[in-house]
Amino acid sequence: MNLAAATLAASNPVDHVVNKPQWVGDLFGMQGVWLWSAHVGNLVLAGIITVLLLAWAASKIRTGPASLGTDRFITTSPVAHAIEVVIVYMRESAVRPLLGARTDRFLPFLLTMFFFILISNLLGLTPFTDLFHLADRFTGGHTAGLVGTTATQNIFVTAALAIIAGVVINVAGVRELGLGGFLKHLTAGTKPVLWPLMIPIEIIGSLVRPVALALRLFANMTAGHILMAVLFSFAVSGLGLLTKGGLGVVMGGAITAISIVAAIAIYFLELFVAFLQAFVFTFLTTVFISQLSHHHDHEHDGAHDHERAHA
């Protein structure tokens, strides 16, 4: 119990959320490189779970043989059905209104991004790090860096995800508008005299979009976990007051009880935030993809309006 309390009551709450190295060595002439860390383990585990979970869900959602009659259209697992509901909502309510006919082209990428971020967020809510720390205290080993802490609270991880999204956004824009149309988009439809001003602004805007995606996910996942660590440290501090007797028992009991209740509430809030941030990242990526065809769509709309007026 004392070991568990010492683990939870780290002097710095950030210790519960920062990355932990497992294997450090040399790589390409560089010394002291983290070859494996808790975040690497989290990312690998999230990737494996994403592939296996979605492959399993697809096998339960797909249409069965005709011999089953109408039952062949029924999803055969409650978990797979829940995943199907999420996918249908994302497709029909978040993606299709923005991308229209291009929905099916981008949906595999967007759904992969959504579920990978979601699973990474949820893995970060499991107490891997604290459990490994306890195991290390009992065994004298070093396992704290195998897996644990939320990888999506690492700015390098969120930056990598944002760069991937940024590449897809701009490549989609070039494919939709053509290279000439994409370059014309940078002028924002203004007169040539304003191009020296508008083109740098549009380029900066294209760079800011991935930065915003990275910072939003990083900040939201980090803040909640640090708050939970602070509350648990308060709870452990309250337990320490119980041994002092008298007023310490009253104060320690109150601090512990309030801290634990608040931590449980924040934990459920973090579950919601895990889903919300995965959705926000995916939805904003969809918005940015759709924006690069905005002028193109307006040109088509204008052409159709002209044809209708002529008719």
C-alpha positions as CSV (number, residue, x, y, z in Angstrom):
1,M,0.0,0.0,0.0
2,N,2.8,2.4,0.9
3,L,4.5,1.6,-2.4
4,A,1.3,2.3,-4.3
5,A,0.8,5.5,-2.5
6,A,4.4,6.6,-3.2
7,T,3.9,5.9,-6.9
8,L,0.7,7.9,-7.1
9,A,2.1,10.8,-5.0
10,A,5.0,11.7,-7.3
11,S,6.5,15.0,-6.4
12,N,5.7,16.3,-9.9
13,P,2.3,15.4,-11.4
14,V,3.9,15.7,-14.9
15,D,5.9,12.6,-14.1
16,H,2.7,10.6,-14.6
17,V,2.2,11.8,-18.2
18,V,5.7,12.3,-19.7
19,N,7.3,9.8,-21.9
20,K,9.5,7.1,-20.3
21,P,12.5,5.5,-22.1
22,Q,12.9,1.7,-22.1
23,W,15.8,1.0,-24.4
24,V,18.4,3.7,-25.1
25,G,21.3,3.1,-27.6
26,D,23.1,4.4,-30.6
27,L,21.5,5.0,-34.0
28,F,23.2,6.2,-37.2
29,G,26.1,7.6,-35.1
30,M,23.8,9.4,-32.6
31,Q,24.3,8.4,-29.0
32,G,21.6,8.2,-26.3
33,V,18.7,7.7,-28.8
34,W,15.5,6.4,-27.3
35,L,15.1,3.2,-29.4
36,W,11.9,2.3,-27.5
37,S,9.8,4.3,-25.1
38,A,6.3,4.2,-23.5
39,H,4.9,6.3,-26.3
40,V,6.4,4.0,-28.9
41,G,4.8,1.1,-27.2
42,N,1.5,2.9,-27.0
43,L,1.6,3.7,-30.7
44,V,2.5,0.2,-31.7
45,L,-0.2,-1.3,-29.5
46,A,-2.8,1.3,-30.8
47,G,-1.9,0.4,-34.4
48,I,-2.3,-3.3,-33.8
49,I,-5.6,-2.9,-31.9
50,T,-6.9,-0.6,-34.7
51,V,-6.2,-3.1,-37.4
52,L,-7.5,-6.2,-35.5
53,L,-10.5,-4.4,-34.1
54,L,-11.7,-3.0,-37.4
55,A,-11.0,-6.2,-39.3
56,W,-13.0,-8.1,-36.7
57,A,-15.8,-5.5,-36.8
58,A,-15.9,-5.7,-40.6
59,S,-16.4,-9.5,-40.5
60,K,-19.4,-9.0,-38.2
61,I,-20.9,-6.0,-40.1
62,R,-20.7,-7.4,-43.6
63,T,-23.7,-8.9,-45.3
64,G,-24.0,-12.7,-44.7
65,P,-24.9,-15.5,-47.2
66,A,-28.3,-15.3,-49.0
67,S,-29.4,-18.5,-47.2
68,L,-29.8,-16.4,-44.0
69,G,-32.6,-14.4,-45.5
70,T,-33.1,-10.9,-44.0
71,D,-30.9,-11.9,-41.1
72,R,-27.8,-11.6,-43.3
73,F,-28.1,-7.8,-42.9
74,I,-28.0,-7.9,-39.1
75,T,-24.7,-7.1,-37.4
76,T,-24.0,-10.1,-35.2
77,S,-22.1,-8.4,-32.3
78,P,-23.2,-5.6,-30.0
79,V,-19.6,-4.2,-30.1
80,A,-19.4,-4.4,-33.9
81,H,-22.8,-2.7,-34.0
82,A,-21.6,0.2,-31.9
83,I,-18.6,0.6,-34.2
84,E,-21.0,0.5,-37.2
85,V,-23.1,3.3,-35.6
86,V,-20.0,5.4,-35.2
87,I,-18.9,4.8,-38.8
88,V,-22.3,5.6,-40.2
89,Y,-22.5,8.8,-38.2
90,M,-19.1,9.9,-39.2
91,R,-19.8,9.2,-42.9
92,E,-23.3,10.7,-43.1
93,S,-23.2,13.5,-40.6
94,A,-19.5,14.6,-40.6
95,V,-17.9,13.7,-44.0
96,R,-20.6,13.5,-46.7
97,P,-22.1,17.0,-46.1
98,L,-18.6,18.4,-46.7
99,L,-17.1,16.1,-49.3
100,G,-20.2,15.0,-51.2
101,A,-19.2,12.6,-54.0
102,R,-15.7,12.4,-52.8
103,T,-16.8,10.8,-49.4
104,D,-16.0,7.2,-50.3
105,R,-12.5,8.2,-51.6
106,F,-11.4,9.8,-48.3
107,L,-13.5,7.8,-45.8
108,P,-10.9,5.0,-45.3
109,F,-8.2,7.5,-44.5
110,L,-10.5,9.6,-42.2
111,L,-11.9,6.6,-40.3
112,T,-8.4,5.2,-39.8
113,M,-7.2,8.5,-38.4
114,F,-10.3,8.7,-36.2
115,F,-10.0,5.2,-34.7
116,F,-6.2,5.3,-34.3
117,I,-6.4,8.6,-32.4
118,L,-9.3,7.3,-30.3
119,I,-7.6,4.1,-29.3
120,S,-4.4,5.9,-28.5
121,N,-6.4,8.3,-26.3
122,L,-8.2,5.4,-24.5
123,L,-4.9,3.5,-24.0
124,G,-3.6,6.6,-22.2
125,L,-6.4,6.3,-19.7
126,T,-5.2,2.9,-18.5
127,P,-2.7,2.9,-15.6
128,F,0.1,1.1,-17.4
129,T,2.8,3.4,-16.2
130,D,1.8,3.2,-12.5
131,L,1.4,-0.6,-12.7
132,F,4.9,-0.9,-14.3
133,H,6.3,1.4,-11.6
134,L,4.9,-0.8,-8.9
135,A,6.2,-3.9,-10.6
136,D,9.6,-2.4,-10.8
137,R,9.6,-1.5,-7.1
138,F,8.8,-5.1,-6.2
139,T,11.1,-6.8,-8.7
140,G,13.9,-4.2,-9.1
141,G,13.4,-4.4,-12.9
142,H,12.9,-1.7,-15.5
143,T,9.6,-2.0,-17.4
144,A,8.1,1.5,-17.0
145,G,9.0,2.4,-20.6
146,L,7.4,-0.6,-22.3
147,V,4.0,1.0,-22.9
148,G,1.9,3.6,-21.2
149,T,1.0,7.3,-21.0
150,T,-1.0,8.8,-23.8
151,A,1.1,9.0,-27.0
152,T,-1.3,11.7,-28.3
153,Q,-0.1,14.1,-25.6
154,N,3.4,14.0,-27.2
155,I,3.8,17.0,-29.5
156,F,6.0,15.0,-31.8
157,V,3.3,12.4,-32.3
158,T,0.5,14.9,-32.9
159,A,2.8,16.8,-35.2
160,A,3.4,13.6,-37.2
161,L,-0.4,13.0,-37.4
162,A,-0.9,16.6,-38.5
163,I,1.8,16.5,-41.2
164,I,0.1,13.4,-42.6
165,A,-3.2,15.2,-42.6
166,G,-1.6,18.3,-44.2
167,V,-0.1,16.2,-47.0
168,V,-3.5,14.6,-47.7
169,I,-5.3,18.0,-47.6
170,N,-2.9,19.6,-50.1
171,V,-2.6,16.6,-52.4
172,A,-6.4,16.4,-52.4
173,G,-6.6,20.0,-53.4
174,V,-4.2,19.6,-56.3
175,R,-6.1,16.5,-57.5
176,E,-9.4,18.3,-57.3
177,L,-8.4,21.7,-58.7
178,G,-5.4,20.8,-60.8
179,L,-2.1,22.4,-60.3
180,G,-3.2,25.6,-62.0
181,G,-6.4,25.8,-60.0
182,F,-4.5,25.1,-56.8
183,L,-2.1,27.9,-57.4
184,K,-5.1,30.1,-58.4
185,H,-6.6,29.2,-55.0
186,L,-3.7,30.9,-53.3
187,T,-4.8,34.2,-54.7
188,A,-8.1,33.9,-52.9
189,G,-9.9,35.2,-56.0
190,T,-8.5,38.7,-55.6
191,K,-7.1,41.1,-58.3
192,P,-3.4,40.7,-59.3
193,V,-2.5,43.8,-57.5
194,L,-3.3,42.0,-54.2
195,W,-1.5,38.8,-55.0
196,P,1.8,39.7,-53.3
197,L,-0.2,40.1,-50.1
198,M,-2.7,37.3,-50.4
199,I,-0.4,34.5,-51.6
200,P,1.9,34.6,-48.5
201,I,-1.2,34.8,-46.3
202,E,-2.7,31.7,-48.0
203,I,0.6,29.8,-47.8
204,I,0.9,30.7,-44.1
205,G,-2.8,29.6,-43.6
206,S,-2.0,26.2,-45.2
207,L,0.9,25.7,-42.8
208,V,-1.1,26.9,-39.7
209,R,-3.9,24.3,-40.3
210,P,-1.7,21.3,-39.4
211,V,-0.1,23.3,-36.5
212,A,-3.5,23.9,-35.1
213,L,-4.5,20.2,-35.4
214,A,-1.3,19.2,-33.6
215,L,-1.5,21.8,-30.8
216,R,-5.2,21.2,-30.1
217,L,-4.8,17.4,-29.7
218,F,-1.6,17.8,-27.7
219,A,-2.9,20.4,-25.3
220,N,-6.3,18.8,-24.6
221,M,-4.8,15.3,-23.9
222,T,-2.0,16.7,-21.7
223,A,-4.1,19.0,-19.6
224,G,-6.7,16.4,-18.5
225,H,-4.1,13.9,-17.5
226,I,-2.1,16.3,-15.4
227,L,-5.2,17.4,-13.7
228,M,-6.0,13.7,-12.8
229,A,-2.5,13.3,-11.5
230,V,-2.8,16.3,-9.3
231,L,-6.1,15.1,-7.8
232,F,-4.6,11.7,-7.1
233,S,-1.6,13.3,-5.4
234,F,-4.1,15.3,-3.2
235,A,-5.8,12.1,-2.3
236,V,-2.5,10.4,-1.3
237,S,-1.5,13.5,0.7
238,G,-4.9,13.3,2.5
239,L,-4.2,9.7,3.4
240,G,-0.9,10.8,5.0
241,L,-2.8,13.2,7.3
242,L,-4.9,10.3,8.7
243,T,-1.9,9.1,10.6
244,K,-1.6,12.3,12.6
245,G,-4.8,11.8,14.5
246,G,-7.3,14.4,15.8
247,L,-7.9,17.2,13.3
248,G,-5.6,15.5,10.8
249,V,-8.1,12.6,10.5
250,V,-10.9,15.0,9.6
251,M,-8.9,17.1,7.2
252,G,-7.2,14.1,5.6
253,G,-10.5,12.2,5.2
254,A,-12.2,15.2,3.6
255,I,-9.3,15.9,1.3
256,T,-9.1,12.3,0.2
257,A,-12.8,11.9,-0.3
258,I,-13.2,15.1,-2.3
259,S,-10.1,14.4,-4.4
260,I,-11.2,10.8,-5.3
261,V,-14.7,11.9,-6.2
262,A,-13.3,14.8,-8.4
263,A,-10.7,12.4,-10.0
264,I,-13.5,9.9,-10.9
265,A,-15.5,12.7,-12.4
266,I,-12.5,14.0,-14.4
267,Y,-11.8,10.4,-15.5
268,F,-15.2,10.2,-17.1
269,L,-14.7,13.6,-18.6
270,E,-11.4,12.4,-20.1
271,L,-13.3,9.4,-21.6
272,F,-15.6,12.0,-23.4
273,V,-12.6,14.1,-24.4
274,A,-10.9,11.0,-25.9
275,F,-13.8,10.6,-28.3
276,L,-14.3,14.3,-28.8
277,Q,-10.6,15.0,-29.7
278,A,-10.5,12.1,-32.2
279,F,-13.7,13.4,-33.8
280,V,-12.4,17.0,-33.8
281,F,-9.1,16.1,-35.5
282,T,-10.9,14.0,-38.1
283,F,-13.7,16.6,-38.7
284,L,-11.3,19.5,-39.1
285,T,-9.2,17.5,-41.5
286,T,-12.4,16.9,-43.5
287,V,-13.2,20.6,-43.4
288,F,-9.7,21.6,-44.6
289,I,-10.0,19.0,-47.5
290,S,-13.4,20.5,-48.5
291,Q,-12.1,24.1,-48.4
292,L,-9.6,23.5,-51.2
293,S,-12.4,22.7,-53.5
294,H,-14.5,25.6,-52.3
295,H,-13.8,27.9,-55.2
296,H,-14.0,25.1,-57.7
297,D,-17.5,24.1,-56.4
298,H,-18.6,27.8,-56.6
299,E,-17.4,27.9,-60.3
300,H,-19.6,24.8,-61.0
301,D,-22.5,26.3,-59.1
302,G,-22.2,29.5,-61.1
303,A,-22.0,27.6,-64.3
304,H,-25.2,25.7,-63.5
305,D,-26.9,28.9,-62.5
306,H,-25.9,30.5,-65.8
307,E,-27.2,27.5,-67.7
308,R,-30.5,27.6,-65.8
309,A,-30.9,31.3,-66.4
310,H,-30.1,30.9,-70.1
311,A,-32.7,28.1,-70.4
